[in-house]
Amino acid sequence: RRMTLGVRALYLATDLCSDTTIAVSDAVAQRLTKWGVPARKIEIIPNGLDFTRVAYDAAARIRIRDEFALPRDAYVLGVLGRLDPIKRFDLVIRAAAPLLDDQHRLLIVGDGQIRPELEAEAQRQGVAELVTFAGERHDVAAMLSSLDLFIASSEQETFGLSVLEALANGIPALYTTCPALDDIETARARQVPGDVEGMRREIAAELAGGRRPREGVPAIGERYGIESVARRIDDLYNRLMTRRRPDVSRVVPDPIGGNR
């Protein structure tokens, strides 16, 4: 969601009638504080991810590649999200273009207002035949399973759910911003520059290393697994209920009459 004045007003309005505001990351918490939400009312609890929903599917990998005429043995780079300027998928096209060939493809999953512009960019870069636009898809696990490298190029992110989904699927990821990974060390994902040359160097380094085996990131499961996050939310509700529970001793009638 874009952080517009309307979104800001909505947060501030709900804050007036709430005891606590949940922020999904430190970045969101800092933004809410700047907007006027008291820091004491902010609780940081991340989005929870059902890892089984995005698990790797070998059969789906073959099916998706066949559906879009992608060679089964090709190295496929991919992006996933709405086709919106803030996602900067044009940056990925320009960065990857010189590295693409019959055995190195780019798959763009999603739809949106700038699809014609992105298609035109692929044409200008001379890689229209090597860049596949899959359109809007709801089979996220299958689409991720078809990839060998995930790239997240957004200008800004409040969390970075798509990167976590890619890592949960077992593929390495390059990202320009992902608050969810700010204090998690893993060799499976790394932050890359948000310019064409810098991103191209990082993509080239991944390609030079060859296709990585599918592998998970345990720290992500421990922190962002839906069961773990659900427990944290339950704990928060329990604390709030305890805090708001009235002092029964004040309203219990005194044995000889009157209230204490």
C-alpha positions in Angstrom: 0.0 0.0 0.0 1.3 3.4 -0.9 1.9 5.7 2.2 -0.4 8.5 1.1 -2.0 11.2 3.3 -5.2 9.2 3.3 -3.4 6.1 4.7 -1.7 8.3 7.3 -5.1 9.8 8.3 -6.5 6.3 8.7 -3.7 5.2 11.0 -4.1 8.3 13.1 -7.9 7.9 13.3 -7.7 4.3 14.4 -5.0 5.2 17.0 -7.5 7.5 18.8 -9.7 4.5 19.7 -7.1 1.8 20.2 -4.8 0.8 23.0 -2.0 -0.5 20.8 -1.0 -0.2 17.2 0.8 -3.2 15.6 3.7 -2.3 13.3 5.1 -5.1 11.1 8.6 -3.8 11.2 10.9 -1.2 12.8 10.6 0.9 9.6 6.8 1.0 10.0 7.1 1.8 13.7 9.4 4.7 13.0 7.0 6.0 10.3 4.1 5.8 12.7 6.0 7.7 15.4 6.8 10.4 12.9 3.1 10.6 12.0 2.2 11.2 15.7 1.4 7.7 17.1 2.9 7.6 20.6 5.9 5.2 20.7 4.5 3.6 23.9 1.5 2.4 22.0 3.4 0.7 19.2 4.1 -3.0 19.3 6.3 -4.6 16.6 4.9 -7.9 15.5 5.8 -9.0 11.9 3.6 -10.5 9.3 3.3 -14.3 9.7 4.0 -16.5 6.8 2.4 -20.0 6.2 5.5 -21.6 4.8 3.6 -24.7 3.6 1.7 -22.4 1.2 4.8 -21.4 -0.7 6.8 -24.6 -0.5 8.8 -25.8 -3.5 6.9 -27.9 -6.0 9.1 -29.8 -8.5 6.1 -30.8 -10.6 4.9 -27.2 -10.7 8.3 -26.0 -11.8 8.1 -28.1 -15.0 4.5 -27.3 -15.6 5.0 -23.5 -15.4 8.1 -23.6 -17.6 6.3 -25.6 -20.2 3.3 -23.2 -20.0 5.5 -20.2 -20.8 7.9 -22.1 -23.2 10.8 -21.6 -20.8 13.6 -24.2 -21.3 13.5 -26.7 -18.5 17.2 -26.4 -18.0 17.4 -22.6 -18.3 18.4 -20.3 -15.4 15.3 -18.2 -14.8 15.4 -14.8 -13.0 12.1 -13.6 -11.7 10.2 -10.8 -10.1 6.7 -10.9 -8.6 4.3 -8.1 -7.8 1.9 -5.5 -9.2 3.3 -3.7 -12.2 3.6 -0.3 -10.6 6.4 2.3 -10.9 7.3 1.9 -7.2 8.4 -1.7 -7.9 11.0 -0.5 -10.4 10.8 -3.6 -12.6 12.1 -1.5 -15.5 15.4 -1.4 -13.5 15.5 -5.2 -13.4 14.9 -5.4 -17.2 17.7 -2.9 -17.9 20.1 -4.5 -15.4 19.5 -8.1 -16.6 19.3 -7.4 -20.3 23.0 -7.9 -21.3 23.0 -11.1 -19.3 20.0 -12.8 -20.9 20.2 -15.4 -23.6 18.5 -18.7 -24.5 19.6 -20.3 -21.3 19.1 -17.2 -19.1 15.6 -15.9 -19.0 13.6 -13.3 -17.1 10.0 -14.0 -15.9 7.8 -11.1 -14.7 4.8 -12.2 -12.7 2.0 -9.7 -12.1 -0.1 -7.2 -13.9 -0.7 -3.5 -13.7 -0.8 -0.1 -15.3 2.8 0.0 -16.6 2.8 -3.4 -18.3 2.9 -1.7 -21.8 5.9 0.4 -20.7 7.8 -2.6 -19.3 7.1 -4.5 -22.6 8.4 -1.5 -24.5 11.5 -1.4 -22.3 12.2 -5.1 -23.0 11.9 -4.3 -26.7 14.3 -1.3 -26.5 16.8 -3.5 -24.7 16.6 -6.1 -27.4 15.4 -8.9 -25.1 11.7 -9.0 -25.8 12.0 -12.7 -26.7 13.9 -13.4 -23.5 11.5 -11.6 -21.1 8.2 -13.4 -20.3 5.2 -11.6 -18.9 3.1 -14.1 -17.0 0.3 -11.6 -16.0 -1.6 -11.8 -12.7 -1.3 -15.2 -11.1 -2.6 -16.6 -7.8 -0.4 -19.8 -7.8 2.5 -18.1 -6.0 4.2 -21.3 -4.9 4.2 -22.7 -8.5 5.5 -19.4 -10.0 8.3 -19.2 -7.4 9.1 -22.9 -8.0 9.8 -22.1 -11.6 12.5 -19.6 -10.7 16.2 -19.9 -9.8 16.8 -16.4 -8.5 14.3 -13.9 -7.1 14.8 -10.1 -7.5 13.0 -7.5 -5.4 13.7 -4.0 -6.7 11.1 -1.9 -4.9 11.9 1.7 -4.1 10.4 1.2 -0.6 9.0 -1.7 1.4 7.3 -1.7 4.8 8.1 -5.4 5.3 9.2 -7.4 2.2 6.9 -10.3 2.2 7.7 -11.4 -1.3 11.4 -11.9 -0.5 10.4 -14.1 2.5 8.1 -16.1 0.3 11.0 -16.6 -2.2 13.4 -17.7 0.5 10.7 -20.1 2.0 10.4 -21.6 -1.5 14.2 -22.3 -1.4 15.5 -19.8 -3.9 18.2 -17.1 -3.3 17.1 -13.5 -3.4 18.5 -10.1 -4.3 16.7 -7.1 -2.9 17.1 -3.4 -2.8 15.1 -3.0 0.5 13.6 -5.6 2.8 13.0 -4.5 6.4 12.1 -8.1 7.4 15.7 -9.1 6.8 17.4 -6.1 8.4 18.9 -8.1 11.3 18.9 -11.6 9.9 22.2 -12.9 8.5 21.9 -15.4 5.7 23.9 -16.3 2.6 20.7 -16.9 0.7 19.8 -13.2 0.3 21.6 -10.0 0.1 20.9 -6.3 -0.4 22.0 -4.9 -3.8 22.4 -1.4 -5.2 19.3 0.3 -6.6 21.0 1.3 -9.9 21.4 -0.5 -13.2 25.2 -1.1 -13.0 25.2 -2.2 -9.4 22.3 -4.5 -9.8 23.8 -6.0 -13.0 27.0 -6.8 -11.1 25.1 -8.7 -8.4 23.0 -10.6 -10.9 26.1 -11.5 -12.9 27.8 -12.8 -9.7 24.8 -15.1 -9.1 24.8 -16.4 -12.6 28.6 -17.0 -12.5 28.0 -19.2 -9.4 25.5 -21.4 -11.2 22.1 -22.6 -10.0 22.0 -22.9 -6.2 20.4 -26.0 -4.7 17.0 -25.4 -3.0 17.6 -24.5 0.6 15.6 -22.9 3.4 16.6 -20.3 6.0 15.7 -21.6 9.5 15.9 -18.1 11.1 13.1 -16.9 8.9 10.9 -19.8 9.9 11.6 -19.2 13.6 10.8 -15.5 13.4 8.1 -15.3 10.8 6.4 -18.6 10.8 2.6 -18.1 11.3 2.5 -20.2 14.5 5.2 -18.1 16.1 3.6 -14.8 15.1 0.1 -16.0 16.2 1.6 -16.7 19.7 3.0 -13.2 19.9 -0.4 -11.7 19.0 -2.1 -13.9 21.5 0.4 -12.7 24.2 -0.3 -9.1 23.2 -4.1 -9.6 23.6 -3.7 -11.3 26.9 -1.5 -8.4 28.2 -4.1 -5.9 27.0 -6.9 -7.7 28.7 -5.0 -7.9 32.0 -4.1 -4.2 31.8 -7.8 -3.2 31.2 -9.4 -5.7 33.7 -11.1 -3.7 36.5 -9.9 -3.9 40.1 -12.6 -6.2 41.5 -11.8 -5.2 45.0 -13.2 -1.7 44.3 -16.7 -2.9 43.3 -17.2 -5.9 45.7 -19.7 -4.9 48.4 -18.2 -4.7 51.9 -19.6 -7.4 54.2 -21.1 -4.8 56.4 -22.5 -2.7 53.6 -21.2 -0.1 51.2 -18.4 -0.4 48.6 -14.7 -0.4 49.3 
